[in-house]
Amino acid sequence: MTLNWEPYLPELKLLLGGLGIFLVLTFIAPLVAKLLARVASPFSFARTLLERIKPPIIFLVPLLGLRAYFGSADDDFRFIDTARHINSLFIIGTVTWLGLRILAVGQDIILQRNPMNTADNLSARRVQTQTKVLTQTLGFFIILFGISAMLMTFPNARQFGTSLLASAGLAGLAVGFAAKPVLGNLIAGLQLAITQPIRLDDVVIVEGEWGRVEEITGTYVVIKIWDDRRLIVPLQYFIEHPFQNWTRKTSELIGSIFLWVDYSMPLEPLRKELENLCKQSPNLWDGKVCVLQVTEATEKAMQLRVLVSSKDSSSNWDLRCFVREKLINYISLHNPESLPQLRANLHEEAPRAPSKEEQIATPEHQPPV
């Protein structure tokens, strides 16, 4: 039994022609991309862009050639509609991939031009935070549009979507409530990118934990706590709850130290010692605030408050620990009697001689019965 191929010859010719076009364009596309990369080599942005988008372009060019080839074919060919549909799906997927690559290139270039490893990185942190949050949001929408465009190529999917929208009702409300956390975090991400209550590398206190903003994603924020733990906080938290941001406008910080001493403690030598300690720590003290004050007095002791300033919170923490330790050591060496004391009278009273009445009342002076 022989198989008759004559009825399928037009389709086979169409298939072979499409395969030939695809292979030729797949061979030509890398050469063109390499040539463009040489032309754009003096320009860093264009060179980086071409290098990153080269993979999707190599797939997209042959797919567009097939699109033109299948579009010019006769509609009477078998499976021509299926071939066109599959080709459209691949084009949409490749264009989505290309859009994500272009978005990533833009993000990387902005981050490279705004490094955070500088002394005054406030502007860089602001730009990097906006860039990362907006890039993640735009990436989400690019993927969403790509999937929607693929689904819209299926007639049944379009009819299902139309009927679903026409009869949404309570089902639509249920979906809305179910998607509230996702949509809420998405909107919160846009709010954070625009208003910027927090930025990357900000020093914050969240839920009683001190740490730095290490990462901002599309749904949560990673706080690196001082002991290398990680606190994961939803984006909505920073919109709905109060928190402390120690580097909102500037990284400079004033720290306080409290000491309790006796009233006999002379304060002027202690103030001079504080000034000397601050001058001995130029890497920690910024030279602005160095103050010692009496802030409270009780019946037992007086409270001293020391204020010192630094360029950032980490330096201020180290400076406060250093000053606290040295001041306590200074008081112990020079005025040990001025440390907090509990006074008590330990003098023992001499025995008192009994009175005449007490002597008469004793048993040996009682008359016999």
Secondary structure, 3 states (H helix, E strand, C coil): CCCCCHHHHHHHHHHHHHHHHHHHHHHHHHHHHHHHHHHCCCCHHHHHHHHHHHHHHHHHHHHHHHHHHHHCCCCCCCCHHHHHHHHHHHHHHHHHHHHHHHHHHHHHHHHHHCCCCCCCCHHHHHHHHHHHHHHHHHHHHHHHHHHHHHHHCCHHHHHHHHHHHHCCHHHHHHHHHHCHHHHHHHHHHHHHHHHCCCCCCCEEEECCEEEEEEEECCCEEEEEECCCCEEEEECCHHHHCCCEECCCCCCCEEEEEEEEECCCCCHHHHHHHHHHHHHCCCCCCCCCCEEEEEEEECCCCEEEEEEEEECCHHHHHHHHHHHHHHHHHHHHHHCHHHCCCCCCCCCCCCCCCCCHHHHHHCHHHCCCC
